[in-house]
């Protein structure tokens, strides 16, 4: 089983918060508090929350493009 990276954990934290709160109201502190990371860890990975959002969408698009036509694609 593949271990999640800090980027993946931060993105997951953001998605959890986005289910309950408007995106413009979510802060870096909210994201890091939700997953137990420090803001310093966040800023080592991303420049801001919009950078995180862009990275997350890119990874999801990359997964789709890579797996289209495969039997394991959902």
Gaussian input, Z-matrix of N, CA and C with variables (Angstrom, degrees):
# hf/3-21g

backbone

0 1
 N
 C     1     B1
 C     2     B2     1     A1
 N     3     B3     2     A2     1     D1
 C     4     B4     3     A3     2     D2
 C     5     B5     4     A4     3     D3
 N     6     B6     5     A5     4     D4
 C     7     B7     6     A6     5     D5
 C     8     B8     7     A7     6     D6
 N     9     B9     8     A8     7     D7
 C    10    B10     9     A9     8     D8
 C    11    B11    10    A10     9     D9
 N    12    B12    11    A11    10    D10
 C    13    B13    12    A12    11    D11
 C    14    B14    13    A13    12    D12
 N    15    B15    14    A14    13    D13
 C    16    B16    15    A15    14    D14
 C    17    B17    16    A16    15    D15
 N    18    B18    17    A17    16    D16
 C    19    B19    18    A18    17    D17
 C    20    B20    19    A19    18    D18
 N    21    B21    20    A20    19    D19
 C    22    B22    21    A21    20    D20
 C    23    B23    22    A22    21    D21
 N    24    B24    23    A23    22    D22
 C    25    B25    24    A24    23    D23
 C    26    B26    25    A25    24    D24
 N    27    B27    26    A26    25    D25
 C    28    B28    27    A27    26    D26
 C    29    B29    28    A28    27    D27
 N    30    B30    29    A29    28    D28
 C    31    B31    30    A30    29    D29
 C    32    B32    31    A31    30    D30
 N    33    B33    32    A32    31    D31
 C    34    B34    33    A33    32    D32
 C    35    B35    34    A34    33    D33
 N    36    B36    35    A35    34    D34
 C    37    B37    36    A36    35    D35
 C    38    B38    37    A37    36    D36
 N    39    B39    38    A38    37    D37
 C    40    B40    39    A39    38    D38
 C    41    B41    40    A40    39    D39
 N    42    B42    41    A41    40    D40
 C    43    B43    42    A42    41    D41
 C    44    B44    43    A43    42    D42
 N    45    B45    44    A44    43    D43
 C    46    B46    45    A45    44    D44
 C    47    B47    46    A46    45    D45
 N    48    B48    47    A47    46    D46
 C    49    B49    48    A48    47    D47
 C    50    B50    49    A49    48    D48
 N    51    B51    50    A50    49    D49
 C    52    B52    51    A51    50    D50
 C    53    B53    52    A52    51    D51
 N    54    B54    53    A53    52    D52
 C    55    B55    54    A54    53    D53
 C    56    B56    55    A55    54    D54
 N    57    B57    56    A56    55    D55
 C    58    B58    57    A57    56    D56
 C    59    B59    58    A58    57    D57
 N    60    B60    59    A59    58    D58
 C    61    B61    60    A60    59    D59
 C    62    B62    61    A61    60    D60
 N    63    B63    62    A62    61    D61
 C    64    B64    63    A63    62    D62
 C    65    B65    64    A64    63    D63
 N    66    B66    65    A65    64    D64
 C    67    B67    66    A66    65    D65
 C    68    B68    67    A67    66    D66
 N    69    B69    68    A68    67    D67
 C    70    B70    69    A69    68    D68
 C    71    B71    70    A70    69    D69
 N    72    B72    71    A71    70    D70
 C    73    B73    72    A72    71    D71
 C    74    B74    73    A73    72    D72
 N    75    B75    74    A74    73    D73
 C    76    B76    75    A75    74    D74
 C    77    B77    76    A76    75    D75
 N    78    B78    77    A77    76    D76
 C    79    B79    78    A78    77    D77
 C    80    B80    79    A79    78    D78
 N    81    B81    80    A80    79    D79
 C    82    B82    81    A81    80    D80
 C    83    B83    82    A82    81    D81
 N    84    B84    83    A83    82    D82
 C    85    B85    84    A84    83    D83
 C    86    B86    85    A85    84    D84
 N    87    B87    86    A86    85    D85
 C    88    B88    87    A87    86    D86
 C    89    B89    88    A88    87    D87
 N    90    B90    89    A89    88    D88
 C    91    B91    90    A90    89    D89
 C    92    B92    91    A91    90    D90
 N    93    B93    92    A92    91    D91
 C    94    B94    93    A93    92    D92
 C    95    B95    94    A94    93    D93
 N    96    B96    95    A95    94    D94
 C    97    B97    96    A96    95    D95
 C    98    B98    97    A97    96    D96
 N    99    B99    98    A98    97    D97
 C   100   B100    99    A99    98    D98
 C   101   B101   100   A100    99    D99
 N   102   B102   101   A101   100   D100
 C   103   B103   102   A102   101   D101
 C   104   B104   103   A103   102   D102
 N   105   B105   104   A104   103   D103
 C   106   B106   105   A105   104   D104
 C   107   B107   106   A106   105   D105
 N   108   B108   107   A107   106   D106
 C   109   B109   108   A108   107   D107
 C   110   B110   109   A109   108   D108
 N   111   B111   110   A110   109   D109
 C   112   B112   111   A111   110   D110
 C   113   B113   112   A112   111   D111
 N   114   B114   113   A113   112   D112
 C   115   B115   114   A114   113   D113
 C   116   B116   115   A115   114   D114
 N   117   B117   116   A116   115   D115
 C   118   B118   117   A117   116   D116
 C   119   B119   118   A118   117   D117
 N   120   B120   119   A119   118   D118
 C   121   B121   120   A120   119   D119
 C   122   B122   121   A121   120   D120
 N   123   B123   122   A122   121   D121
 C   124   B124   123   A123   122   D122
 C   125   B125   124   A124   123   D123
 N   126   B126   125   A125   124   D124
 C   127   B127   126   A126   125   D125
 C   128   B128   127   A127   126   D126
 N   129   B129   128   A128   127   D127
 C   130   B130   129   A129   128   D128
 C   131   B131   130   A130   129   D129
 N   132   B132   131   A131   130   D130
 C   133   B133   132   A132   131   D131
 C   134   B134   133   A133   132   D132
 N   135   B135   134   A134   133   D133
 C   136   B136   135   A135   134   D134
 C   137   B137   136   A136   135   D135
 N   138   B138   137   A137   136   D136
 C   139   B139   138   A138   137   D137
 C   140   B140   139   A139   138   D138
 N   141   B141   140   A140   139   D139
 C   142   B142   141   A141   140   D140
 C   143   B143   142   A142   141   D141
 N   144   B144   143   A143   142   D142
 C   145   B145   144   A144   143   D143
 C   146   B146   145   A145   144   D144
 N   147   B147   146   A146   145   D145
 C   148   B148   147   A147   146   D146
 C   149   B149   148   A148   147   D147
 N   150   B150   149   A149   148   D148
 C   151   B151   150   A150   149   D149
 C   152   B152   151   A151   150   D150
 N   153   B153   152   A152   151   D151
 C   154   B154   153   A153   152   D152
 C   155   B155   154   A154   153   D153
 N   156   B156   155   A155   154   D154
 C   157   B157   156   A156   155   D155
 C   158   B158   157   A157   156   D156
 N   159   B159   158   A158   157   D157
 C   160   B160   159   A159   158   D158
 C   161   B161   160   A160   159   D159
 N   162   B162   161   A161   160   D160
 C   163   B163   162   A162   161   D161
 C   164   B164   163   A163   162   D162
 N   165   B165   164   A164   163   D163
 C   166   B166   165   A165   164   D164
 C   167   B167   166   A166   165   D165
 N   168   B168   167   A167   166   D166
 C   169   B169   168   A168   167   D167
 C   170   B170   169   A169   168   D168
 N   171   B171   170   A170   169   D169
 C   172   B172   171   A171   170   D170
 C   173   B173   172   A172   171   D171
 N   174   B174   173   A173   172   D172
 C   175   B175   174   A174   173   D173
 C   176   B176   175   A175   174   D174
 N   177   B177   176   A176   175   D175
 C   178   B178   177   A177   176   D176
 C   179   B179   178   A178   177   D177
 N   180   B180   179   A179   178   D178
 C   181   B181   180   A180   179   D179
 C   182   B182   181   A181   180   D180
 N   183   B183   182   A182   181   D181
 C   184   B184   183   A183   182   D182
 C   185   B185   184   A184   183   D183
 N   186   B186   185   A185   184   D184
 C   187   B187   186   A186   185   D185
 C   188   B188   187   A187   186   D186
 N   189   B189   188   A188   187   D187
 C   190   B190   189   A189   188   D188
 C   191   B191   190   A190   189   D189
 N   192   B192   191   A191   190   D190
 C   193   B193   192   A192   191   D191
 C   194   B194   193   A193   192   D192
 N   195   B195   194   A194   193   D193
 C   196   B196   195   A195   194   D194
 C   197   B197   196   A196   195   D195
 N   198   B198   197   A197   196   D196
 C   199   B199   198   A198   197   D197
 C   200   B200   199   A199   198   D198
 N   201   B201   200   A200   199   D199
 C   202   B202   201   A201   200   D200
 C   203   B203   202   A202   201   D201
 N   204   B204   203   A203   202   D202
 C   205   B205   204   A204   203   D203
 C   206   B206   205   A205   204   D204
 N   207   B207   206   A206   205   D205
 C   208   B208   207   A207   206   D206
 C   209   B209   208   A208   207   D207
 N   210   B210   209   A209   208   D208
 C   211   B211   210   A210   209   D209
 C   212   B212   211   A211   210   D210
 N   213   B213   212   A212   211   D211
 C   214   B214   213   A213   212   D212
 C   215   B215   214   A214   213   D213
 N   216   B216   215   A215   214   D214
 C   217   B217   216   A216   215   D215
 C   218   B218   217   A217   216   D216
 N   219   B219   218   A218   217   D217
 C   220   B220   219   A219   218   D218
 C   221   B221   220   A220   219   D219

   B1=1.4476
   B2=1.5265
   B3=1.3053
   B4=1.4621
   B5=1.5349
   B6=1.3033
   B7=1.4651
   B8=1.5277
   B9=1.3273
   B10=1.4615
   B11=1.5194
   B12=1.3275
   B13=1.4569
   B14=1.5301
   B15=1.3253
   B16=1.4628
   B17=1.5282
   B18=1.3233
   B19=1.4696
   B20=1.5204
   B21=1.3218
   B22=1.4628
   B23=1.5280
   B24=1.3169
   B25=1.4656
   B26=1.5243
   B27=1.3116
   B28=1.4693
   B29=1.5301
   B30=1.3276
   B31=1.4656
   B32=1.5293
   B33=1.3063
   B34=1.4618
   B35=1.5288
   B36=1.3062
   B37=1.4586
   B38=1.5254
   B39=1.3353
   B40=1.4612
   B41=1.5273
   B42=1.3307
   B43=1.4707
   B44=1.5270
   B45=1.3397
   B46=1.4651
   B47=1.5295
   B48=1.3173
   B49=1.4655
   B50=1.5267
   B51=1.3265
   B52=1.4637
   B53=1.5263
   B54=1.3222
   B55=1.4685
   B56=1.5218
   B57=1.3313
   B58=1.4611
   B59=1.5199
   B60=1.3340
   B61=1.4581
   B62=1.5352
   B63=1.3356
   B64=1.4663
   B65=1.5201
   B66=1.3189
   B67=1.4657
   B68=1.5181
   B69=1.3277
   B70=1.4623
   B71=1.5278
   B72=1.3290
   B73=1.4687
   B74=1.5311
   B75=1.3354
   B76=1.4617
   B77=1.5197
   B78=1.3166
   B79=1.4654
   B80=1.5280
   B81=1.3157
   B82=1.4663
   B83=1.5251
   B84=1.3068
   B85=1.4709
   B86=1.5207
   B87=1.3322
   B88=1.4685
   B89=1.5259
   B90=1.3205
   B91=1.4689
   B92=1.5194
   B93=1.3259
   B94=1.4665
   B95=1.5308
   B96=1.3017
   B97=1.4690
   B98=1.5231
   B99=1.3121
   B100=1.4620
   B101=1.5288
   B102=1.3313
   B103=1.4695
   B104=1.5275
   B105=1.3264
   B106=1.4560
   B107=1.5167
   B108=1.3112
   B109=1.4603
   B110=1.5246
   B111=1.3188
   B112=1.4623
   B113=1.5336
   B114=1.3356
   B115=1.4638
   B116=1.5309
   B117=1.3328
   B118=1.4718
   B119=1.5241
   B120=1.3297
   B121=1.4671
   B122=1.5188
   B123=1.3273
   B124=1.4686
   B125=1.5259
   B126=1.3356
   B127=1.4678
   B128=1.5280
   B129=1.3246
   B130=1.4708
   B131=1.5245
   B132=1.3199
   B133=1.4622
   B134=1.5341
   B135=1.3187
   B136=1.4655
   B137=1.5318
   B138=1.3233
   B139=1.4631
   B140=1.5291
   B141=1.3378
   B142=1.4603
   B143=1.5289
   B144=1.3315
   B145=1.4655
   B146=1.5265
   B147=1.3114
   B148=1.4682
   B149=1.5261
   B150=1.3034
   B151=1.4583
   B152=1.5318
   B153=1.3214
   B154=1.4624
   B155=1.5242
   B156=1.3279
   B157=1.4712
   B158=1.5269
   B159=1.3169
   B160=1.4671
   B161=1.5314
   B162=1.3259
   B163=1.4607
   B164=1.5255
   B165=1.3350
   B166=1.4609
   B167=1.5309
   B168=1.3134
   B169=1.4669
   B170=1.5254
   B171=1.3163
   B172=1.4622
   B173=1.5295
   B174=1.3369
   B175=1.4646
   B176=1.5239
   B177=1.3244
   B178=1.4570
   B179=1.5294
   B180=1.3279
   B181=1.4683
   B182=1.5226
   B183=1.3170
   B184=1.4587
   B185=1.5326
   B186=1.3280
   B187=1.4558
   B188=1.5257
   B189=1.3109
   B190=1.4635
   B191=1.5221
   B192=1.3224
   B193=1.4639
   B194=1.5236
   B195=1.2959
   B196=1.4597
   B197=1.5240
   B198=1.3204
   B199=1.4645
   B200=1.5123
   B201=1.3171
   B202=1.4589
   B203=1.5121
   B204=1.3125
   B205=1.4535
   B206=1.5163
   B207=1.3095
   B208=1.4635
   B209=1.5208
   B210=1.2886
   B211=1.4691
   B212=1.5199
   B213=1.3331
   B214=1.4584
   B215=1.5327
   B216=1.3200
   B217=1.4709
   B218=1.5163
   B219=1.3469
   B220=1.4767
   B221=1.5082
   A1=109.84
   A2=115.58
   A3=121.10
   A4=110.18
   A5=115.63
   A6=121.92
   A7=109.01
   A8=117.13
   A9=121.22
   A10=110.70
   A11=115.38
   A12=121.02
   A13=109.54
   A14=116.00
   A15=120.76
   A16=110.11
   A17=116.89
   A18=120.15
   A19=110.85
   A20=116.94
   A21=120.70
   A22=111.52
   A23=116.66
   A24=120.67
   A25=110.96
   A26=117.13
   A27=120.62
   A28=110.84
   A29=116.99
   A30=120.75
   A31=110.53
   A32=116.76
   A33=121.57
   A34=110.13
   A35=116.76
   A36=121.74
   A37=110.63
   A38=115.89
   A39=120.04
   A40=111.05
   A41=117.23
   A42=120.60
   A43=111.16
   A44=117.16
   A45=120.84
   A46=110.55
   A47=115.87
   A48=120.24
   A49=111.66
   A50=116.62
   A51=121.14
   A52=112.16
   A53=116.66
   A54=119.96
   A55=111.58
   A56=116.87
   A57=121.35
   A58=114.09
   A59=116.69
   A60=121.47
   A61=109.70
   A62=116.63
   A63=120.16
   A64=109.73
   A65=116.32
   A66=121.63
   A67=111.68
   A68=117.25
   A69=119.45
   A70=112.81
   A71=117.50
   A72=121.47
   A73=112.49
   A74=117.33
   A75=121.12
   A76=109.38
   A77=116.33
   A78=121.62
   A79=110.42
   A80=115.47
   A81=120.42
   A82=109.04
   A83=117.10
   A84=120.83
   A85=110.71
   A86=118.10
   A87=121.51
   A88=110.40
   A89=116.03
   A90=121.62
   A91=110.50
   A92=115.97
   A93=119.56
   A94=111.74
   A95=117.64
   A96=120.35
   A97=110.67
   A98=116.25
   A99=121.50
   A100=112.61
   A101=117.21
   A102=119.24
   A103=113.13
   A104=117.32
   A105=120.47
   A106=115.02
   A107=117.61
   A108=121.40
   A109=109.68
   A110=115.94
   A111=120.49
   A112=109.20
   A113=116.81
   A114=119.02
   A115=112.11
   A116=117.35
   A117=120.06
   A118=110.47
   A119=116.90
   A120=120.40
   A121=109.89
   A122=116.70
   A123=120.65
   A124=110.12
   A125=116.25
   A126=120.10
   A127=113.25
   A128=118.29
   A129=120.14
   A130=110.40
   A131=116.25
   A132=121.05
   A133=112.92
   A134=116.78
   A135=122.66
   A136=110.54
   A137=116.05
   A138=119.16
   A139=112.04
   A140=116.85
   A141=122.19
   A142=108.61
   A143=117.38
   A144=119.30
   A145=111.72
   A146=117.54
   A147=119.82
   A148=110.95
   A149=116.75
   A150=121.47
   A151=109.30
   A152=116.88
   A153=121.71
   A154=110.40
   A155=117.73
   A156=122.06
   A157=110.08
   A158=117.09
   A159=121.20
   A160=110.60
   A161=116.89
   A162=121.05
   A163=110.44
   A164=117.09
   A165=121.87
   A166=111.13
   A167=117.78
   A168=120.79
   A169=110.89
   A170=116.95
   A171=120.26
   A172=110.38
   A173=117.26
   A174=120.83
   A175=111.31
   A176=117.56
   A177=120.85
   A178=110.80
   A179=117.28
   A180=120.81
   A181=110.43
   A182=117.09
   A183=121.78
   A184=110.44
   A185=117.25
   A186=121.56
   A187=110.60
   A188=116.93
   A189=121.25
   A190=110.62
   A191=116.86
   A192=121.14
   A193=111.07
   A194=117.01
   A195=121.86
   A196=111.87
   A197=116.94
   A198=120.29
   A199=116.00
   A200=118.99
   A201=120.28
   A202=108.51
   A203=115.74
   A204=120.88
   A205=113.75
   A206=118.38
   A207=121.03
   A208=109.76
   A209=116.56
   A210=120.82
   A211=112.71
   A212=117.48
   A213=120.15
   A214=113.24
   A215=117.24
   A216=119.41
   A217=109.02
   A218=117.71
   A219=120.53
   A220=114.05
   D1=135.27
   D2=-178.79
   D3=-79.41
   D4=132.91
   D5=177.38
   D6=-78.66
   D7=140.36
   D8=179.80
   D9=-72.56
   D10=142.47
   D11=176.35
   D12=-83.89
   D13=167.03
   D14=176.40
   D15=-59.32
   D16=-39.60
   D17=178.86
   D18=-61.40
   D19=-43.75
   D20=-179.83
   D21=-65.01
   D22=-40.36
   D23=179.35
   D24=-66.91
   D25=-41.89
   D26=177.96
   D27=-64.66
   D28=-41.28
   D29=178.99
   D30=-65.05
   D31=-41.03
   D32=177.43
   D33=-62.01
   D34=-41.84
   D35=177.58
   D36=-61.04
   D37=-44.98
   D38=178.62
   D39=-60.96
   D40=-44.77
   D41=-179.36
   D42=-61.92
   D43=-39.72
   D44=177.10
   D45=-60.12
   D46=-45.52
   D47=-179.64
   D48=-66.88
   D49=-36.61
   D50=-177.97
   D51=-66.90
   D52=-20.11
   D53=175.83
   D54=-71.44
   D55=-22.82
   D56=-174.56
   D57=-112.58
   D58=-17.17
   D59=-168.96
   D60=-140.03
   D61=148.82
   D62=174.39
   D63=-62.76
   D64=142.18
   D65=-177.89
   D66=-56.71
   D67=-41.16
   D68=-177.83
   D69=-68.90
   D70=-13.12
   D71=178.87
   D72=-95.17
   D73=-9.29
   D74=-178.97
   D75=-83.51
   D76=130.31
   D77=179.47
   D78=-106.90
   D79=165.08
   D80=175.08
   D81=-60.45
   D82=-38.54
   D83=178.02
   D84=-61.57
   D85=-40.62
   D86=176.54
   D87=-60.00
   D88=-46.87
   D89=-177.43
   D90=-61.43
   D91=-48.24
   D92=-176.39
   D93=-71.43
   D94=-37.61
   D95=177.99
   D96=-63.91
   D97=-37.73
   D98=-177.93
   D99=-64.42
   D100=-29.95
   D101=-177.79
   D102=-112.89
   D103=0.56
   D104=175.99
   D105=83.28
   D106=15.55
   D107=177.36
   D108=-98.32
   D109=164.17
   D110=177.00
   D111=-91.91
   D112=157.53
   D113=174.75
   D114=-57.90
   D115=-31.97
   D116=178.41
   D117=-61.38
   D118=-40.02
   D119=177.61
   D120=-63.24
   D121=-42.39
   D122=177.91
   D123=-57.36
   D124=-50.72
   D125=-174.97
   D126=-71.80
   D127=-14.99
   D128=171.17
   D129=-74.30
   D130=-23.73
   D131=-176.85
   D132=-99.28
   D133=-38.68
   D134=-173.19
   D135=-136.30
   D136=153.23
   D137=177.72
   D138=-82.29
   D139=-29.81
   D140=177.06
   D141=-165.56
   D142=-179.75
   D143=-176.49
   D144=-66.68
   D145=-27.04
   D146=179.09
   D147=-72.14
   D148=-32.24
   D149=173.68
   D150=-64.29
   D151=-41.90
   D152=176.44
   D153=-60.78
   D154=-46.56
   D155=-179.97
   D156=-59.65
   D157=-46.20
   D158=-179.84
   D159=-61.52
   D160=-44.13
   D161=179.03
   D162=-61.07
   D163=-44.54
   D164=-178.50
   D165=-62.96
   D166=-44.40
   D167=178.66
   D168=-65.86
   D169=-39.25
   D170=178.20
   D171=-61.38
   D172=-45.14
   D173=-179.50
   D174=-63.09
   D175=-39.42
   D176=178.64
   D177=-67.45
   D178=-42.18
   D179=177.73
   D180=-64.56
   D181=-40.69
   D182=178.62
   D183=-61.05
   D184=-41.54
   D185=178.22
   D186=-61.80
   D187=-45.57
   D188=-179.14
   D189=-62.21
   D190=-49.55
   D191=-178.54
   D192=-61.71
   D193=-39.83
   D194=-178.97
   D195=-69.00
   D196=-32.81
   D197=-172.23
   D198=-104.12
   D199=-4.20
   D200=178.41
   D201=-59.90
   D202=129.95
   D203=179.52
   D204=90.99
   D205=-11.78
   D206=176.69
   D207=-81.79
   D208=149.80
   D209=179.03
   D210=-65.33
   D211=-25.46
   D212=-177.56
   D213=-88.11
   D214=0.29
   D215=179.39
   D216=-72.34
   D217=129.80
   D218=-175.64
   D219=-64.27

